Amino acid sequence: MASALQAAYEAKIRDGSIRPDPAQAAALRPLVRLETDLGDDEPEGGILAMLRRRHYEAPRGVYLIGPVGRGKTLLMDLFYETATGFKKRRTHFHVFMGEVHRLIDAWRKGDRDARRRRFGQHKGDDPIPPVADLIAGQARLLCFDEFQVTDIADAMILGRLFEALFAHGVVLVATSNRLPDDLYLNGINRQLFLPFIELLKTKAEVVTIAGPHDYRLDRLRAAGAWFSSQDPTQVAAFDALWVEMLGPEDEDGETVEVLGRKLAFPRAAGGLLRATFDALCKVPLGPNDYVAIAARFHTVFLEGLPKMGPANREEARRLVILIDALYEARTHLVVLAAAEPVDLYPAGDGSFEFERTASRLQEMRSESWLEDR
């Protein structure tokens, strides 16, 4: 049977949406294999009949690993769009885990009737089996973008949760910037997380997209990284670049936890963050917060950056710390500002200290900086 996924990929090449890329083509093959496996894996009686079999083994999923901008999400989304005949779900991994924690909380806080209404009939107080049953009933195929594990609460439940999901016949496709062996690296009690890594490598084929070309970088190079808020055309260009970088993603929002505090960012998707100067620098954030932001997002769109002076010295100090954190993390920064970097804090008490930040902002908009990411 002809591959719908292969046909969709080749159609994108023909219409100019993408260009031929040997690394992408190589990574497409395991997804085509999975497409075939899923198509061949629906015996008479359906999935329930399969699960009643002894020694049933669901098709092996795919875990796409590679640097930013190589096309991992493109391939996964094409696979998801062309996969038919069963329930499926595609989301960012952090969104999924947020839902899992809310389901676990609902189970623990619910009385018997509330649990039955939401989860069906389950015995005992362990929340993992009913949560896994509910998720498996909603989707046989789970596609996750930006698979990463940095939170101890996630790490401690992933093994049991996915063991139960895989036992239900759920198939996983995921993109990540980290190899399975590097997930939750140096995390607290990581030894308890290691069985999940082995389970993941068993249940999903690890496929590397290691092409030299960064397509996300092409967009930044073409559009530039510094826009003037005084020019309506530039404002429109800043908005257009955000939409282009976002692609088909929804702005699901993101919550970053820092030392027990939660920072909410409503305009975020995967590794992309769009935030205002006021939201990042007019509130009492500190170095730990900015380091966490830089670690969580590979590209930050910063808008509403004003000209400053001594009256804004506290906000300017926070901006200095933010830029230092982004600079050290090699984060891409796209700015909508009222002035050029050297003119943001031109005179008065504090202007001398700001000169290094102005220099870093100038460097971070350069093509050499983008190339070095």
Secondary structure, DSSP 8 states (H G I E B T S, - for coil): ---HHHHHHHHHHHTTSS---HHHHHHHHHHHHHHHHHHT---TTHHHHHHHSTT-----EEEEE--TTSSHHHHHHHHHHH--SS-EEEEEHHHHHHHHHHHHHHHHH--HHHHHHHH-S--SS-SHHHHHHHHHHH-SEEEEES-----HHHHHHHHHHHHHHHHTT-EEEEEESS-GGGTTTT-TTGGGTHHHHHHHHHHEEEEE---S--HHHHHHHHH-SEEETT-HHHHHHHHHHHHHHHTT-----EEEEETTEEEEESSEETTEEEEEHHHHHSS---HHHHHHHHHH-SEEEEEEE----GGGHHHHHHHHHHHHHHHHTT-EEEEEESS-GGGSS-SSTTHHHHHHHHHHHHHHTSHHHHHH-
